[in-house]
Every structure is written in C-alpha cells, then in structure tokens.
C-alpha cells in the first residue's frame, strides 16, 4: 500500500471539535449511570461529581499541552511511548481501545434499556444488534460525516439538558400542580441529610462517577484530524469546568430537589423517571428520545476513538499492519470493522445477563479509563521534567497548578482504583483490569518489535477545503 493510503484527512473543524468535546462528557454516565451513583451516595453525589470534574480537567489540560505541541492520531498512546517507553505506549493504546470497547458495550446496553420504554416486549439484544451496524456504517464514511453527526447528536443533548434544568427550576418555583413548592430544595438534605449513606456511600459512588467522564480524552485523539489544533484543542478543553457544573451538578441537583433521591431507581434514566413521576407523560417521551440520542452519540465517539488509536498503534508497529489501511475518504476502515465485530459481544451479554450487564461493564470501563488517565499524567509529568526553562516558556497551552495539581490528581486516581478494589460490586473490574494488563505485557514481550521513531510516522494528509 502506498504512503498516501496510510494517512488520515484533517477534516474536523472548530465546531466539530467543540461539540465532540461537549458530547463526550454528556453520555450514558449522566443519563443512565447517574441513577446508580445517586443510589450509593444520595445528594452527596453532587460533591463527588465536582471532585471528579476537577480531576479530569487536570488530566485534559495535561493532554492538551502535549496535543497542541504534537497533534497526532495516536495521541496519548504515542506520548506514553515517547516519554515512558514503548511498553507503556503499547499498554496505554490497547487499554484505551479496551476502554472504548467496554464503554461502547455499556452504551449499546443503555440504548436497549431506553428502547424498552416503548417496546417492552422486544428483547434488548435485538436493539443492540441493530444500533451496532448502524453506527459502524456512519464511521466508514468521511471524517466530516462523523463530525457532523456528532455535532447534531451533541446539540440535541445540550439543548435538552438546558431545557430540563430550566423546566425543573420552574417546577420548583411554581409547582404547576405537580410539586409542593413549600418543600423548596429541601430534598437535597431532608431525606437523611446530605450524606444519607454516610462517608462510605460517598466514597463508593466514585466508581460510577468517574465512569461518567470516561471518553473525554477523545479530545486528544481528534488533534490528529483537526484543521487547526493549536486553536481548537485549547478552546474545547477549557469548556470542561463549565459543562461539569452545568450538565452534571446542576442537572442532578434539580432532579433530586424535585423528588427524594430514594425514589430514583436504576430501571431507566432518572431524567425520564422524574417527569413520569410528575405526570408529564409527553416530556418523558421527549427525554427518552434525548437519552437515546445521547447513547447514539457516545457509541459514535467510542468507535471513532478506538479506531484512531488502533490506527496510530499500527503505524508504530504496536498493532497488526492491516489496521493501517485507510479508505479513499481518509478513514481507517479496517479498525471500524474490527470495532463493529467486537461489539457483537454486547449482543451476547445482553442476551445472557440483561439485568447486571451495565454495572459490571461500567466498573471494568472505570478501571481502564483511570489507567489511561494515569498514563496521560505520568507521560506529561515526565515530558515536563525533561524540558528546559526555555522550552517550558515556549509552550502554547501550558498546564495550570504545575506540579502540585498533577501530583494530587495522580493520588486521587490511585484512590479511585482502591475504591474499585474494596467495593464488592466492582471488585471484578480490578481482577479483569489487572488480568488485561498482564496479557498486554506478555503480548508485548512475545510479538511486538521495535517501532519506528515518531517523527518518521505520517500523521495526516493536508486538505484544501474547509468544512
């Protein structure tokens, strides 16, 4: 295959990157997984989301500094290879791919749950099968198609959340005959206090809370196909604090202020449950459409992110060479096909264990996500330590709070891994995660050869037409 057939096309503009970044933080973790987090911690889950949001902001700023300086499709997989060694890069890249597969399994599972609201008699695995092939087909088209689809999916989610917050606040203030306004927002502390499940419940919810932010690191991967990464990447990353507060904390605060937190179950999205409980049937239907859109958006991003990571690893000799094959549209089509086929496991899981599949998958995804974030922070820490003061001064997007913010965040992520280990529901995730890392170590020693230098690897083909 000639050289031009092994490069990606820079077809993602500022609008695409911005909404991909927004959409990556608004997915199944908020619309569906938040119910499990609320059940574990009660209203104190709001504090957990604030802490988790601060941690992921530091991770993304570290990733952003490296991505602006070196925008490549392999992103943090390549950064780990460069700063921590080829083995670290190999384990980071494949664990991210593993993470995307697992997260995607959770997303397709959630999609099946949402469709069950309208079609309770249709087996969930049928919906899972259909959506996998639909999104896989979208990802085989030009990257601009992916960007446009993700833009509209994300726009629907954002508009719906803003409308939901506004509507919820209106219900709290005016009642509209469906809410006792005299209670105000007392549900946030009246039903057992702000920490109704104690400190233990607050700590336990982090295993689910951190899952919600998984996938936000896709911002770094989009740098390889961004038209102007020096401008678009910083703008996307700097919106993280605002969207964490608005889309997670404020949204869940409104939900728990309207109804007691104990009434929120894991049978469906808490967004839908709230409006059903208030007797607003059409609103619940509309919100179900929104959460379905959120799941579609997340699946779309998952397949994109994993495909580009596998493509970057194949260029460095850390994945089979067949994954370097690119279509005439500049899309690594073989990696999309591999992801689609792999996701068929989700069909089997939803057929065999439909009741427990989401929690198990979410826990495994959390471990993989945290490992990837740790490798991002460690790669950045090593790269900074090697820089001269002059090189640091030339950085176009330097991290804040260096080095204490990075060290504190590393400690926090290690703490979350400990939470996963001690929680009986998520302990299986630690066993699976450690087993996965051991398999990667063995695979690296047995099959991977010395990869080419990063600067010899083609990254992206130039484009003459802007979206």
C-alpha positions in Angstrom: 0.0 0.0 0.0 1.4 3.4 -0.9 2.1 6.0 1.7 -0.8 8.3 0.8 -3.2 5.4 1.6 -2.0 5.2 5.2 -2.7 8.8 6.3 -5.8 10.4 7.8 -7.5 13.5 6.5 -7.7 16.7 8.6 -11.5 17.2 8.2 -12.6 18.3 11.7 -13.1 22.0 12.2 -13.5 24.1 15.3 -17.3 23.5 15.5 -16.8 19.7 15.3 -14.1 19.6 17.9 -16.0 21.8 20.3 -19.2 19.6 20.2 -17.3 16.4 20.2 -15.7 17.6 23.4 -19.1 18.6 24.8 -20.7 15.4 23.7 -18.0 13.2 25.2 -18.9 14.4 28.7 -22.6 14.0 28.2 -23.5 10.4 27.7 -24.7 7.3 29.3 -22.8 8.1 32.6 -25.1 11.1 33.1 -28.4 9.9 31.6 -28.3 6.4 33.0 -25.3 5.7 35.2 -26.1 8.7 37.5 -29.1 6.7 38.9 -26.7 4.1 40.4 -24.4 6.9 41.7 -27.4 8.6 43.4 -28.4 5.3 45.0 -25.0 4.8 46.5 -24.4 8.3 47.9 -27.6 10.3 47.8 -27.3 14.1 47.4 -23.5 14.0 48.2 -23.0 12.6 44.7 -23.0 16.3 43.7 -19.8 16.8 45.6 -18.3 13.7 44.0 -19.1 15.0 40.5 -17.4 18.3 41.4 -14.3 16.5 42.6 -14.2 14.1 39.7 -14.7 17.0 37.3 -11.7 18.9 38.8 -9.6 15.8 38.3 -10.5 15.2 34.7 -9.9 18.9 34.0 -6.3 18.5 35.1 -5.9 15.3 33.0 -7.3 17.1 29.9 -5.0 20.1 30.4 -2.0 17.8 30.6 -3.2 16.0 27.5 -3.9 19.4 25.8 -0.4 20.6 26.4 1.1 17.6 24.6 -1.6 17.5 21.9 -1.1 21.1 20.9 2.7 20.6 20.8 2.4 17.3 18.9 -1.0 16.7 17.3 -1.0 13.1 16.1 -3.7 10.4 15.6 -2.0 8.1 18.2 -2.3 10.9 20.8 -1.6 9.8 24.4 -0.5 6.3 23.2 2.3 7.9 21.3 3.1 10.3 24.1 3.4 7.4 26.5 5.8 5.6 24.0 7.9 8.7 23.7 8.1 9.7 27.4 7.6 6.5 29.3 8.9 3.9 26.8 7.4 1.6 24.1 5.9 -0.8 26.6 4.0 2.0 28.3 2.7 3.2 24.9 1.6 -0.2 23.9 -0.3 -0.8 27.2 -1.8 2.7 27.1 -3.0 2.4 23.5 -4.5 -1.0 23.8 -6.1 -0.3 27.2 -7.7 2.8 25.7 -9.1 0.6 22.9 -10.2 -1.9 25.5 -11.9 1.0 27.4 -13.7 2.2 24.3 -15.0 -1.3 23.6 -16.2 -1.7 27.2 -17.7 1.8 27.3 -19.4 1.2 24.0 -20.8 -2.1 25.4 -22.3 0.0 28.2 -23.7 2.5 25.7 -25.3 -0.1 23.5 -26.8 -1.7 26.6 -28.2 1.6 27.8 -29.7 2.1 24.3 -31.5 -1.3 24.6 -32.9 -0.2 28.0 -34.2 3.1 26.6 -35.9 1.4 23.7 -37.6 -0.9 26.3 -39.7 2.0 27.5 -41.6 2.0 24.2 -41.2 -1.7 23.2 -41.1 -3.7 26.4 -41.8 -7.0 24.6 -38.9 -6.7 22.2 -35.7 -8.5 23.5 -33.0 -6.0 24.3 -30.3 -7.8 22.3 -32.2 -7.0 19.0 -31.8 -3.3 19.6 -28.2 -3.7 20.5 -27.5 -5.6 17.3 -29.2 -3.1 15.1 -27.5 0.0 16.5 -24.0 -1.5 16.3 -24.3 -1.9 12.5 -25.9 1.5 12.0 -23.2 3.4 13.8 -20.5 1.3 12.3 -21.7 2.3 8.8 -21.6 6.0 9.8 -18.0 5.7 10.8 -17.0 4.2 7.5 -17.9 7.5 5.8 -15.6 10.6 5.6 -14.5 12.0 8.9 -16.5 15.2 8.2 -19.6 13.0 8.2 -18.6 11.7 11.7 -18.1 15.3 12.8 -21.4 16.5 11.5 -23.3 13.6 13.0 -21.6 14.1 16.4 -22.3 17.8 16.2 -26.1 17.3 15.8 -26.2 14.5 18.4 -24.4 16.7 20.9 -26.6 19.7 20.1 -29.7 17.7 20.9 -28.3 16.6 24.2 -27.2 20.1 25.2 -30.5 21.8 24.3 -32.4 19.1 26.1 -30.3 19.4 29.3 -30.6 23.2 29.4 -34.4 22.9 28.8 -34.6 20.2 31.5 -32.8 22.4 34.0 -35.0 25.4 33.2 -38.2 23.3 33.4 -37.1 21.7 36.7 -36.3 25.1 38.2 -39.7 26.4 37.1 -41.4 23.4 38.7 -39.5 24.0 41.9 -40.6 27.6 42.0 -44.2 27.5 40.7 -45.2 23.9 41.3 -47.7 23.7 38.4 -49.8 21.4 40.5 -47.3 18.6 40.4 -44.8 19.7 43.1 -45.2 21.1 46.6 -43.3 24.4 46.4 -43.2 24.7 50.2 -40.5 22.0 50.2 -38.2 24.1 48.1 -34.9 22.2 47.6 -35.0 20.6 51.0 -34.9 17.1 49.4 -31.2 17.7 49.0 -30.7 17.4 52.8 -34.1 16.5 54.4 -34.1 12.8 53.5 -31.3 11.5 55.7 -29.0 14.6 55.2 -26.6 15.5 52.5 -24.6 12.3 53.3 -27.5 9.8 53.8 -25.4 6.8 53.1 -22.5 8.0 55.2 -19.0 8.7 54.1 -18.7 5.1 52.9 -21.5 5.6 50.4 -20.0 8.9 49.3 -16.6 7.1 48.6 -18.3 4.1 46.9 -20.0 6.3 44.3 -16.7 7.4 42.8 -16.5 4.1 40.9 -19.6 5.1 38.9 -19.0 8.9 38.9 -15.6 8.6 37.2 -17.1 6.3 34.6 -19.3 9.2 33.6 -16.2 11.2 32.5 -14.7 8.3 30.5 -14.2 9.2 26.9 -13.4 12.9 27.4 -9.8 12.1 26.4 -11.1 11.7 22.8 -10.2 15.5 22.5 -6.6 14.5 22.3 -7.3 12.0 19.5 -9.2 14.5 17.4 -6.0 16.6 17.2 -4.7 14.2 14.6 -7.6 15.2 12.3 -8.2 18.8 13.4 -7.7 21.5 10.9 -6.2 23.9 13.4 -5.3 22.0 16.6 -3.5 24.9 18.2 -6.7 26.9 18.4 -9.5 24.2 18.6 -8.0 21.9 21.2 -7.5 24.6 23.9 -11.0 26.0 23.4 -12.6 22.6 23.7 -10.7 21.7 26.9 -11.3 25.0 28.6 -15.0 24.4 28.4 -14.7 21.4 30.8 -15.3 23.2 34.1 -18.4 24.9 32.9 -20.0 21.9 31.4 -19.2 19.8 34.5 -21.0 22.3 36.7 -23.9 22.8 34.3 -24.5 19.4 32.8 -23.8 17.2 35.9 -24.0 19.1 39.2 -26.9 21.5 38.3 -28.9 18.8 36.4 -28.7 16.2 39.2 -29.3 18.9 41.8 -32.6 19.8 40.1 -33.6 16.1 39.8 -33.0 15.4 43.5 -34.6 18.6 44.6 -37.9 17.7 42.8 -38.2 14.2 44.2 -36.5 12.4 47.1 -33.3 10.7 46.0 -34.6 7.3 47.2 -37.2 7.4 44.5 -34.6 7.3 41.7 -34.1 3.7 40.6 -31.8 2.1 38.0 -34.6 0.7 35.9 -34.5 3.6 33.5 -32.9 7.1 33.1 -33.5 9.3 36.2 -34.4 12.1 33.7 -37.3 10.0 32.4 -38.3 8.8 35.9 -38.6 12.3 37.2 -41.0 13.5 34.6 -43.0 10.3 34.6 -43.4 10.7 38.4 -44.6 14.2 37.9 -47.3 13.0 35.5 -45.8 14.8 32.5 -46.0 11.9 30.0 -45.0 13.7 26.8 -42.0 15.2 28.5 -40.8 11.8 29.5 -41.2 10.6 25.9 -39.2 13.5 24.6 -36.5 12.9 27.2 -36.3 9.3 26.2 -35.6 10.4 22.7 -32.9 12.6 24.1 -31.2 9.8 26.1 -31.4 7.6 23.0 -29.6 10.3 21.1 -27.0 10.5 23.9 -26.3 6.8 23.6 -26.0 7.1 19.8 -23.6 9.9 20.2 -21.5 8.0 22.7 -21.3 4.9 20.5 -20.4 7.0 17.6 -17.5 8.6 19.5 -16.4 5.3 21.0 -15.9 3.7 17.6 -14.1 6.7 16.3 -11.7 7.0 19.2 -10.8 3.3 19.3 -10.3 3.2 15.6 -8.0 6.1 15.5 -6.0 4.7 18.4 -5.5 1.4 16.7 -4.5 3.2 13.5 -1.8 5.1 15.4 -0.5 2.0 17.1 -0.3 0.1 13.8 1.8 3.0 12.5 4.2 2.5 15.4 4.3 -1.3 14.9 2.3 -1.9 18.1 -0.8 -3.3 16.3 -1.3 -5.5 13.2 -0.3 -3.7 10.0 -3.8 -4.4 8.5 -5.1 -1.6 10.8 -3.2 1.0 8.8 -5.5 0.5 5.8 -7.3 3.7 5.0 -10.2 4.2 2.6 -10.3 6.8 -0.2 -12.2 9.0 2.3 -9.3 9.0 4.7 -11.0 6.7 7.2 -9.2 3.7 8.8 -11.9 1.4 7.7 -10.4 -1.8 9.0 -10.3 -0.6 12.6 -14.0 0.4 12.3 -14.8 -3.1 11.0 -12.9 -4.6 13.9 -14.7 -2.5 16.5 -18.1 -3.3 15.0 -17.4 -7.0 15.1 -16.0 -6.9 18.6 -19.2 -5.1 19.8 -21.2 -8.1 18.9 -20.1 -9.4 22.3 -22.6 -6.8 23.6 -25.4 -8.7 21.9 -24.4 -11.9 23.7 -24.1 -10.2 27.1 -27.5 -8.5 26.8 -29.0 -11.9 25.9 -27.3 -13.8 28.8 -27.3 -11.3 31.7 -29.5 -8.3 30.8 -30.0 -7.3 34.5 -26.4 -7.0 35.6 -24.5 -6.2 32.5 -24.4 -2.4 32.9 -22.9 -2.3 36.4 -20.2 -4.9 35.5 -19.3 -3.2 32.3 -19.2 0.3 33.9 -16.8 -0.9 36.6 -14.4 -2.5 34.1 -14.5 0.6 32.0 -13.8 2.8 35.0 -10.6 0.8 35.7 -9.4 1.1 32.1 -10.3 4.8 32.0 -8.4 5.6 35.1 -5.3 3.6 33.9 -5.3 5.7 30.7 -5.7 8.9 32.6 -2.8 7.9 34.9 -0.6 7.2 31.9 -1.5 10.6 30.4 -0.5 12.4 33.6 2.7 10.3 34.0 3.7 11.0 30.4 3.1 14.7 30.8 5.0 14.7 34.1 8.0 13.0 32.5 7.9 15.3 29.5 7.8 18.4 31.7 10.7 17.2 33.8 12.8 16.8 30.7 12.1 20.4 29.4 14.4 23.3 29.9 13.0 26.6 31.2 13.2 28.0 27.7 11.2 25.1 26.3 8.5 25.5 29.0 8.3 29.2 28.2 7.6 28.3 24.6 4.6 26.1 25.4 1.4 27.3 23.7 -1.0 25.6 26.1 0.8 25.0 29.5 -1.0 23.2 32.3 -2.1 25.2 35.4 -1.1 24.3 39.0 2.2 22.6 38.0 3.3 20.3 39.5 1.0 20.1 42.6 -2.2 19.8 40.6 -0.8 16.9 38.6 0.6 15.1 41.7 -2.7 15.5 43.6 -4.7 14.2 40.7 -2.4 11.2 40.3 -3.0 10.4 44.0 -6.8 10.8 43.6 -6.9 8.4 40.6 -5.0 5.8 42.6 -7.5 6.3 45.4 -10.4 5.6 43.0 -8.7 2.3 41.9 -8.7 1.4 45.6 -12.4 2.2 45.8 -13.0 -0.3 42.9 -10.9 -2.9 44.7 -12.8 -2.7 48.0 -16.3 -2.4 46.6 -17.9 -5.8 46.3 -20.0 -4.9 43.2 -17.0 -3.5 41.3 -14.2 -5.8 42.6 -14.5 -8.0 39.5 -13.4 -4.9 37.5 -10.0 -4.9 39.2 -9.4 -8.6 38.5 -10.3 -8.1 34.9 -8.2 -5.0 34.6 -5.1 -6.5 36.2 -5.5 -9.6 34.1 -5.8 -7.4 31.0 -2.5 -5.6 31.8 -0.7 -8.9 32.4 -1.9 -10.2 29.0 -0.7 -7.0 27.4 2.7 -7.4 29.0 3.0 -10.9 27.7 1.8 -9.9 24.2 4.3 -7.1 24.0 7.2 -9.3 25.0 6.2 -12.0 22.6 5.1 -10.2 19.4 5.9 -6.5 19.3 9.1 -5.4 17.5 10.9 -2.1 17.8 8.6 0.6 16.4 9.8 3.4 14.1 10.6 6.8 15.5 7.6 9.0 16.0 8.9 11.7 13.6 9.1 9.1 10.8 5.4 8.3 11.1 3.0 10.0 8.7 0.1 11.7 10.6 -2.4 13.4 8.4 -2.9 14.5 4.8 -3.4 18.1 4.2 -6.8 19.3 3.0 -7.6 22.2 0.7 -11.2 22.5 1.6 -12.5 23.6 5.0 -15.8 22.3 6.4 
